[in-house]
Amino acid sequence: MPTFKYVAKDKDGKTISEVLEISDKEALINLLRQKEFVIISVDEVKGQKDASVTKEKGVKLDEIVIFSRQMATMVDAGIPLVGALDILGEQIENPNFKQPIIKMRDEVEAGSSFSDALSRHPKIFPFLFVNMVKAGESSGALDVILDRLATYYEKTNATQKKIKSALTYPAVICVMALIVTSILILKVIPVFKEVYEGFGAELPVPTQLLITFSDLFKKHFIVFLILLALAFFGFNRYINSVRGRLKWDGLLLKMPILGPLFRKLALSRFTRTLSTLTHSGVPILRALEIVAKTAGNKVVENSVTIVARNVQEGEQIAEPMARDKIFPPMVTRMVAVGEKTGALEKMLSKIADFYDEQLDTTVSALTSLVEPLIIAFLGVVIGSVVICMFMPIFKMSAIINMCILW
């Protein structure tokens, strides 16, 4: 869609300049006239995207849920799309969300479809959201689709919060352990070093190694930080590559403790998304394509892509799923039953509910397991440092006691 830059004056005489994607120049002029703007210039900008779109930031999933629910309510009440977007544009406070909604209102008012307007804001509205709205527009059930989207994202948001709560606690504790250990190495150990140097006695090997490491760490602290930053940058770049992402996502699914959690999350997302799409009237091949792109895991995405390819060749969904180790036997058998009985979306929804319950159980078990592991980790790390530093004192106490007895 072409991009135009216009300069105009509003009712108050204020000059407004904006870059806007719209179907053609005439549609933009009509839009400006409807707003009672005095047009100064309208020029097409070639080879450039809407600057405001490139600067857009994502919004919280909670805001997407509220937007979907409110849009569904207003559309169901018979309020036109332009009016509904106008109302939401006025009441939303987040500027990162407010401005895109106002732009969408203008685009819809100029003749653009709602799904096309949504597709111009990919950082805010996911691929799944846009395609389901497009299906709703085609079937004439936009309010129903928006309501289903709100329900879908509510469940997705709840699941994500559970995972974050399970991972936040160990992450915070590990960071605190790293900070405490760094303080001990940089501030406390040098003090002990000065005390021990005054005695002139030979230090135990663990203590000497710790003091040597402390000296190196303190002397080359900036170098350590640079190496850490480079390692983080290299790792981040690797996992963002195609090969690196595939390896990393595969590793996540195979991890001893967190692996089952990520696997259940991936299966829950797969079945929930596919159920929502098929129930909304999206063709199965298109639904599988959308599910693959929104899987959130490269291994699962590749598996779903293979399933879609086999379905296109004439197979049932359950057949290629059964050949893939990603999908457990229970999932493939329930999908097969759903296909035979004509209730695939219902079966998928039941599978998603089952894995959501499993996620709750796994998160609770993980939290109970992680706490003693973290305490043991802190005890080993910090305790080892303390013991190494006090070993000479224990040795000197033994020597003093021997001298007294002598």
Buried (B, 14 or more C-beta within 10 A) or exposed (E): EEBBBBBBEEEEEEEEEBBBBBBBBEBBBBBBEEEEBEEEEBEEBEEEEBEBBEEBEBBEBEBBBBBBBBBBBBBEEEBEBBBBBBBBBEEBEEEBBBBBBBBBBBBBBBEBBBBBBBBBBBBBBBEBBBBBBBBBBBEEBBBBBBBBBBBBBBBBBEBBEBBEEBBEBBEEBBEEBEEBBEEBBEEBBBEBBEEBEEEEEEBEEBBBEBBEEBBEBBEEEEEBEEEEEEEEEEEEEEBEEEEBBBBBBBEBBEEEEBEBBBBBBBBBBBBBBBBBBBBBBBEBEBBBBBBBBBBBBBBBBBBBBBBBEBBEEEBBBBBBBBEBEBBBEEBBBBBBEBBEEEEBBBBBBBBBBBBBEBBEEBBEBBBEEBEEEBEEBBEEBBEEBEEBBEBBEEBEEEEEEEEEEE
